[in-house]
Amino acid sequence: MKKYRVNVNGTVYEIAIEAIDGAAPVAAPAPAAAPAAAAPAGGEKVTAPMPGTILAVNVANGQAVKKGDVLFILEAMKMENEIMAPCNGTVAGLSTSKGSSVESGTLLCVLS
C-alpha cells in the first residue's frame, strides 16, 4: 500500500492506494445492439440527428404524414427536439419506441 498527499483547491488530503497482484479486472462487454428493422426499398429514411432518448413516438406503421409533422420527440442534453417528417408519405417502417436510447444516425423510421 502506498500513501500519497493530494492538494485539491488548497486542501490537502492523504490517500492510500493498494496494489493488486494478478490480472487487472476486465470490464464486461457491452450488450449487443438490437437488430434494426429492415427498411423498405425506396423509402425516405428518418434518422436521429444526435444521441439521446426517445420521449415520444407520435406515429404508427401505416400512418400517413405530411412534410413538417412531428414524428418523434428526442431528448438530448436536457432539451426536447422535435424530429419532423422531411416529406409527405406513409410510415412504412417504425424502428424505435418510447424510452429507447439512440445514437446519432440511428434509423427511427422509413417514409414511403
N, C-alpha and C positions, 0 to 999 in steps of 0.2 A: 504494500500500500504506500502510495506517495502522497505527500501533503503539499499543497500549494496555497499561496496567498493571491487573491484576485481583488483588484481595485475596480469597483464599479461606481462611477459618479462620485468619487471621493470616499466611498465606504469600502473598507477592507473586509473581505470575507476569507475564512480559511476553509479549504475544501480538501477532501481526501479521495483519491482515485485508486481503485483496486484493479490490479492487472489480473486478467482471467487467462488461465492456461488452456490450451486446446483451440479448437476451431471457433472462429467468431460466429455468432448467431446469424442465420440467414433469414432474410425477410421472406414471408410467404409470397408465392407467386400471385400476381393479380388475377382475379377471376376472368374467365373468358367472356368476351362481349357477346350478347345475344345476336344471332344472325339477323341481318336486316331483311325486311320483306322484299320480295322481288319486285322491281319497278316495271310497270307495263312499258312496252316499247313505244317510243314516240311521244311520251308524256313530258310535261314540264315539271322538272324536279324542284321541290321546295326544300332548302337545306337550312340548318341552323347557322346564323351569321357569326355566332360566338358561343363559347361554352356556357352552360347554365342548366337550369331546371325548368321543365315544362310545368307551368302553373295551371294552364287551361288548354283544352282541346275543344275548339268551337265548331268543328266539322265532323262528319262521319263519312264512311265509304259510300259512294254513290250520290253524295250531296252536290248539287250544282252551286257554284260560287262565281262571283263577279270580281273583276280586277279591283283590288283595294280592300276586299273583305278581309276581316281579321280571322286568320286560321288558328293561330296559337298565341298564347302569352308565354314569353320566355323570361324567366328571372335570371339576371346576370349582374353581379356586383351590386346587389340590393336594389336594382332597378327593374321595372317591368317593361319589357319590349314587346311590341305587337309585331307578329310575323304575318304579313299580308299576302294575299293572292297576287302573283305577278301578272296573271291574265285570267280571262274568263275560262271556265271549264267545269269539269266534274271531278270530284275527288275519287281517284281510281286506286290508290294505294296508300293507306294510312300506316305509317311506320313507327309511331311513337304513342305514348299515352301520358295522362296526367301523372306528375310526380317523377317522370323519367329524367335522368341526368343525361345531357347530350354534350358532345364536343363540337367544336367549330367544323362545319361541313357535313355533319350528320344528316342523313336523309330523314325528313319529317313526313313528307307525303309527296304524291305524284298527282298532277292535274292532267286530265286528258281532254 
